[in-house]
Amino acid sequence: MEECSFTSWYPRFSRHSVESIAIPIQNDVLTYLREGTLILPKEAVPPPRQRSSSSSDWSDSDADSDEAEQPSFPAFSAQLKDAMNQLGGEVFIKTNWSAPKDAKWIATNKSLKCRRLEEIYLLLKSSDFVANDLSYQLEDGQSSGGSGYYVVLKQWKDIHPGTEYRCFVIQNQLIAISQRDCTSYYEHIQKLKFEILDDLVQFYRRNIHKKAPLETYTLDVVREGRGRVTLLDVGPLTERSAKTPLFTWPELQELLAARSPPQPASAGGAEAAAASGAAETPAFDPEFRFLGEDPGLQPNQCQHFGVPFEVSDLCSMQESMSIIEHITEAVRQQNGRTEES
């Protein structure tokens, strides 16, 4: 799993990927992120709104007490802010392996685009995907001078889901390619399938082949136009992880068995091929699969990660406030009531 960590593959392929900055998670921040309580650090809490006496009995003394209970990570938060500024002010975040896609409901813009510090912390704290990543036991947890985990900030790109593709590489051979969003039909893929396949194959052969930290893995890429392919992520490919509507693990194994590198006609031909590098590049094209018609309404894999009823009810009371402000205010009031009791 470590080989597919962002910090393992990004240095190799940074010139072919989205500009990104990886920030080591120190042990105190890791402990905070692993805790279940949703309390934002001091430096990430937006300024409180003016309250009237009729709407709340929350006092200045309560505020001082609540503030004292809040964690604070000034150095880590400053690194996050600095990285956001370097990347243009709008970023996509993830950990070493996963993005908090299941926590999109908590974002004020209902996307994973982060413009403020509190949005980053809320996504990290609210995601089961991130929690699962952070529970993984690293083999070398102190290699970064911290926990071994990272928060990765990527420069934000508006990516059309119909331009994303997943490439399946087994034993350093590009075996198969599929559209990444398998819930929708995209007419342009049907029309441009040969151009798309050619672009993705050439991108792999020129930039990725035998340069990745593994021999068997997946590549997530985006093709924004003719010859314009960008690497988004590298992931593990095993029988357990190969869960896609368009390919099964047995099918991938069958495709691998049906294709083998071309054999040279003679010993002299083998030496010439090795010298020219031709033997290093597979001569066959991978299997390319995509939806050929509209599948109708399909379930969203993150659909069950929705807004809790409590949060929905809370927001309906005061629609002018954002979810972030609602949650922050609720936590403050809850802490105040706990102290009074």
FINU-242594 format. One record per residue (C-alpha): x, y, z. Coordinates in steps of 0.25 Angstrom, whole numbers, padded with zeros to 4 digits, always signed. Layout:
<nodes>
XYZ
...
</nodes>
This chain:
<nodes>
+0000+0000+0000
+0012+0009+0003
+0016+0009-0012
+0003+0015-0016
+0004+0026-0005
+0004+0040-0012
+0018+0043-0007
+0023+0030-0013
+0019+0033-0027
+0017+0048-0029
+0032+0051-0029
+0034+0042-0041
+0022+0047-0049
+0020+0062-0044
+0023+0068-0058
+0011+0059-0063
+0002+0062-0051
-0006+0073-0045
+0003+0082-0037
+0002+0078-0022
+0008+0080-0008
+0009+0069+0002
+0009+0074+0017
+0014+0064+0027
+0004+0061+0038
+0011+0062+0052
+0007+0053+0063
-0002+0063+0071
-0010+0066+0058
-0011+0051+0055
-0017+0049+0069
-0027+0060+0067
-0031+0055+0053
-0033+0041+0059
-0042+0046+0070
-0057+0045+0067
-0061+0059+0073
-0064+0070+0063
-0057+0082+0069
-0049+0091+0060
-0035+0096+0064
-0035+0111+0069
-0029+0116+0056
-0039+0109+0047
-0052+0114+0054
-0059+0126+0047
-0062+0138+0055
-0075+0136+0063
-0088+0144+0058
-0094+0154+0066
-0104+0148+0075
-0117+0154+0081
-0120+0151+0096
-0133+0145+0091
-0127+0135+0082
-0116+0130+0092
-0112+0131+0106
-0097+0128+0102
-0088+0138+0110
-0074+0143+0108
-0070+0134+0120
-0075+0122+0112
-0067+0127+0100
-0054+0128+0108
-0056+0114+0114
-0060+0108+0100
-0047+0114+0094
-0039+0108+0104
-0044+0094+0101
-0041+0096+0086
-0028+0089+0080
-0018+0098+0073
-0008+0094+0062
-0002+0108+0058
+0010+0102+0050
+0002+0092+0043
-0010+0101+0040
+0000+0112+0035
+0006+0101+0025
-0008+0098+0020
-0010+0113+0018
+0003+0115+0011
+0001+0103+0002
-0013+0108-0002
-0007+0122-0006
+0004+0115-0014
-0006+0107-0022
-0015+0119-0025
-0025+0119-0013
-0034+0108-0017
-0029+0093-0015
-0034+0079-0015
-0029+0071-0002
-0027+0056+0001
-0018+0048+0010
-0007+0039+0005
-0017+0030-0002
-0031+0035-0001
-0040+0048-0004
-0051+0051+0006
-0062+0049-0005
-0072+0043+0005
-0071+0057+0013
-0075+0066+0002
-0089+0068+0008
-0082+0077+0019
-0075+0086+0009
-0082+0100+0008
-0081+0099-0008
-0085+0084-0008
-0071+0080-0015
-0057+0077-0010
-0052+0091-0014
-0046+0097-0002
-0043+0112+0000
-0042+0113+0015
-0035+0106+0026
-0048+0102+0033
-0053+0094+0020
-0040+0086+0020
-0041+0082+0035
-0056+0079+0033
-0054+0070+0021
-0043+0063+0028
-0051+0061+0041
-0064+0057+0035
-0059+0046+0025
-0059+0031+0027
-0050+0029+0016
-0039+0038+0023
-0042+0032+0036
-0039+0018+0030
-0026+0023+0024
-0022+0029+0037
-0024+0016+0044
-0015+0008+0035
-0002+0004+0042
+0010+0010+0034
+0023+0001+0033
+0032+0014+0035
+0023+0024+0042
+0035+0033+0046
+0041+0034+0032
+0036+0048+0031
+0040+0053+0044
+0025+0052+0048
+0014+0042+0047
+0017+0037+0033
+0004+0042+0028
+0002+0054+0019
-0009+0064+0015
-0008+0066+0001
-0013+0079-0006
-0015+0079-0021
-0017+0091-0029
-0032+0091-0032
-0036+0087-0046
-0051+0087-0051
-0051+0073-0057
-0062+0068-0065
-0065+0053-0060
-0066+0049-0075
-0052+0052-0077
-0046+0043-0066
-0041+0029-0069
-0036+0017-0061
-0024+0009-0066
-0021-0005-0061
-0006-0009-0062
-0002-0023-0058
+0012-0028-0059
+0016-0015-0065
+0006-0017-0076
-0006-0007-0079
-0016-0018-0080
-0029-0010-0079
-0035+0004-0079
-0049+0008-0075
-0057+0021-0073
-0056+0025-0058
-0070+0030-0056
-0078+0017-0059
-0092+0023-0055
-0093+0032-0068
-0093+0031-0083
-0084+0041-0090
-0086+0042-0105
-0072+0048-0108
-0065+0035-0103
-0073+0027-0113
-0070+0037-0124
-0055+0039-0120
-0052+0025-0115
-0040+0022-0124
-0034+0036-0122
-0036+0034-0107
-0030+0020-0107
-0018+0025-0115
-0015+0037-0105
-0016+0029-0093
-0007+0017-0098
+0004+0027-0103
+0003+0035-0090
+0006+0022-0082
+0017+0017-0091
+0024+0030-0092
+0023+0034-0077
+0019+0023-0068
+0023+0009-0073
+0033+0002-0063
+0035+0015-0056
+0024+0013-0045
+0027+0008-0031
+0019-0005-0034
+0018-0015-0046
+0003-0016-0044
-0006-0004-0041
-0017+0006-0046
-0015+0019-0052
-0026+0030-0052
-0024+0040-0063
-0032+0052-0069
-0031+0054-0084
-0035+0069-0086
-0033+0069-0101
-0025+0063-0112
-0011+0059-0107
-0014+0066-0093
-0014+0055-0083
-0011+0057-0068
-0008+0047-0057
-0018+0049-0045
-0015+0037-0036
-0008+0023-0035
-0015+0012-0027
-0013-0002-0023
-0019-0013-0032
-0022-0027-0026
-0033-0037-0026
-0039-0030-0014
-0038-0015-0020
-0042-0018-0034
-0056-0014-0033
-0061-0007-0045
-0074-0009-0053
-0067-0011-0066
-0056-0020-0062
-0055-0032-0052
-0042-0038-0047
-0044-0051-0055
-0046-0043-0067
-0033-0035-0065
-0026-0048-0063
-0031-0054-0076
-0027-0041-0083
-0013-0043-0078
-0012-0057-0082
-0017-0054-0096
-0006-0044-0098
+0009-0046-0098
+0020-0038-0102
+0025-0040-0117
+0036-0050-0118
+0048-0046-0127
+0050-0055-0139
+0065-0058-0136
+0076-0056-0126
+0081-0044-0134
+0067-0038-0134
+0066-0039-0119
+0079-0032-0117
+0075-0021-0126
+0061-0020-0120
+0067-0019-0106
+0077-0008-0111
+0066+0000-0117
+0057-0001-0105
+0046-0007-0114
+0045-0020-0105
+0042-0011-0093
+0029-0005-0099
+0016-0015-0101
+0012-0015-0115
-0003-0018-0113
-0014-0008-0109
-0022-0010-0096
-0036-0014-0096
-0044-0001-0095
-0058-0001-0089
-0069+0010-0087
-0084+0011-0086
-0090+0010-0100
-0103+0015-0096
-0110+0022-0085
-0111+0013-0073
-0122+0021-0067
-0122+0025-0052
-0111+0019-0045
-0107+0019-0030
-0096+0028-0025
-0085+0020-0018
-0085+0032-0007
-0100+0034-0007
-0101+0027+0007
-0091+0037+0012
-0102+0048+0014
-0105+0060+0023
-0109+0055+0036
-0123+0058+0040
-0119+0066+0052
-0110+0075+0043
-0121+0076+0033
-0131+0080+0043
-0121+0090+0049
-0119+0097+0036
-0134+0098+0033
-0135+0107+0045
-0126+0118+0040
-0123+0117+0026
-0114+0129+0025
-0103+0122+0033
-0094+0112+0026
-0092+0097+0031
-0079+0101+0036
-0085+0112+0045
-0096+0103+0049
-0087+0092+0054
-0077+0102+0060
-0088+0109+0068
-0095+0095+0072
-0081+0090+0078
-0079+0103+0085
-0093+0103+0091
-0092+0088+0095
-0079+0090+0102
-0085+0102+0110
-0097+0093+0114
-0087+0082+0118
-0080+0091+0127
-0092+0097+0134
-0097+0083+0137
</nodes>
